[in-house]
Amino acid sequence: MSDNLIKIAYLYEDLMNTYGDSGDVKILSFLLKREGYDTQVDNISLGDEFNTDDYDFVFFGGGQDFEQTVVAKDLPRHKETLDKYVNSGNPMLCICGGYQLMGDYYKTSSGVTIKGLGILPLHTVFKADKRMIGDTRYMTEWGEVKAFENHSGQTYFDDTDKLHTLGDMIEGYGNNPQDHCEGLRYRNFIGSYSHGPLLKNVNVANAIKDMIIERHNKRVGNNDTVAE
């Protein structure tokens, strides 16, 4: 195993990639290269085998209702490995539809309920009368973020003691119009409605890059860790 090869799993890249979400992976690959690492990005799609023990970072982008329905049928095969990965504090970034599918369910515009993985205690409901679209700004622990949102799904936390928000809204809607917050932070899992891509915000990108390097060092048995 190469000590300088970082492996990234991109879940359903061919189906879940709206509004430039693939740019998040490209930005991380660039930042990791500057740190002296090579990156290997594997597209984990329908029917593919997948074990998170083999990876340093998992990315799950956004998609429309139809694509989410397709992915949701295949996704349960990976629940055990993703549950272990997330709850062990390893880095994962989920955008929009990917974020929603990590929760309990997503109720679509037609009233159909798409079952999520149930790894995180949250749910999402489509509200046809409230399209949340436009520029968004919010404050995170790493500073201000500027991005773009376009969704009618409204996400709500079912366990606010376990889950924490990614940021407090300055402009835009975020998770829903009522809570004035954006995204989710649980251990080193980040969920967000931010497209554009999100990681054009280098403050957030660098924070995730450091998480990835720390995970990599543990996976390959390297005692070198990232400075706090």
Buried (B, 14 or more C-beta within 10 A) or exposed (E): EEEEEBBBBBBBBEBBBBBBBBBBBBBBBEBBEEEEBEBEBBEBBEEBEBEBEEBBBBBBBBBEBEBBBBBBEBBEBBEEBBBBBBEEBBBBBBBBBBBBBBBBBBBBEEEEEBBBBBBBBBBBBBBEEEEBEEEBBBBBEBEEBBBBBBBBBBBBBEEEEEBBBBBEBBEBBBBBEEBBBBBBBBBBBBBBBBBBBBBBBEEBBBBBBBBBBBBBBBBBEEEEEBEE
